[in-house]
């Protein structure tokens, strides 16, 4: 594996690629898997992603009363997290999804219609590193399984800070690093063999899933990511490991 920091290249899974190339490569991955994305999430995580997302929503605790509340879900893809937040919140909660992939956003819009949530959930195509929203627009911000795909994590964190209102909450759900001796080798074996194989059977192509697994291994460890969130200006930053650190939820508050 090569994850040496270097001036002109960044990690795309275990490969180093030109900084300017990475987002296009990521976009290709998600445009290829968009139509099967939700089905694959269930298969790859044996349904666990649902529990992890529910934990995220419980921590967010979206407002249930009648006050108006505006939430942003970045890299929100097919809307899975946005819909859970809407179902948990009150009548005046509105969620905006921003995702860089038009294919994922299209799937999300279709799902919102089917689930009767189109009025409360708007989908936009946009980059986490350069959000098209004014400063201090949102009461809270989530990013689930998205931040490891962006080219410059620090820019995405700075944008999260910028668009949140003072007192607003930042939450990130992301695959992380297991440090339990048996679980980590089982998890490695599962990730590098089962996931690309299942991806190949379901979507006809194992390559995007190989990238997804590799990108998890090159993402910063829990403590290091916590530091990055603090460096972006957030206060009271903490994290919670789920499933032995397979995923972690990082939390911070906009000052
Ligand atoms: N949050 C959704 C979920 O948990 O089901 C989707 C997660 S999916 C693994 C990652 C998403 O990140 C994809 O929809 C992809 O298009 C999006 N993405 C990748 N790079 C991005 C960027 N720079 N800005 C916004 N979205 C991005």
Boltz pocket constraint, residues with backbone or C-beta under 6 A from the ligand:
constraints:
  - pocket:
      binder: B
      contacts: [[A, 23], [A, 26], [A, 27], [A, 30], [A, 74], [A, 75], [A, 76], [A, 77], [A, 78], [A, 79], [A, 80], [A, 81], [A, 98], [A, 99], [A, 100], [A, 101], [A, 104], [A, 126], [A, 127], [A, 128], [A, 129], [A, 143], [A, 144], [A, 145], [A, 146], [A, 149], [A, 150], [A, 151]]
      max_distance: 6.0
